[in-house]
Amino acid sequence: MRKKPRNDIFEAMRAESRARNETNDCTVVSLAYALRITYDAAHLIMGQAGREHRKGASMWAAARLIEPGRLVEVKGLPFDPQITLNEFCKTHNIGRYWVGVTGHALVVENGRVCDHSDKGRRRVDKAWRVYDKPKGGPTDGTSSSE
């Protein structure tokens, strides 16, 4: 059985979306949640990726605009035979993922779906593992005391 969704932060972003009279913005909301950025920042990225107001957008185009190393594509999708969202949650239960299912975008964080709906039978088409920005210091894996 899939873990219960964690929707607290996600719902706050949905409220901001509704306040702006936005629709079809699941890519914007999920990108903001995945990258831990504001709704407005995600809206700007999706706009640069070709998203028109109140219309859906391509996750692929947005992923190319994100700084290198923040998003790493999960290999094998959608060619993995009909992997469902439930199966994806079980096999990717550590880390944060920006996930595209048929006609929708959401986030899976530590095996939990972060979305405004809870439909587990959807097929996963694409996914990116999300990494946080380094907080400074060396980026090559060595410590500064060496």
Secondary structure by P-SEA (a helix, b strand, c coil): cccccccaaaaaaaaaaaaacccccaaaaaaaaaacccaaaaaaaaaaacccccbbbbaaaaaaacccccccccccccccccccaaaaaaaacccccccccccbbbbbcccccccccccccccccbbbbbbccccccccccccccc
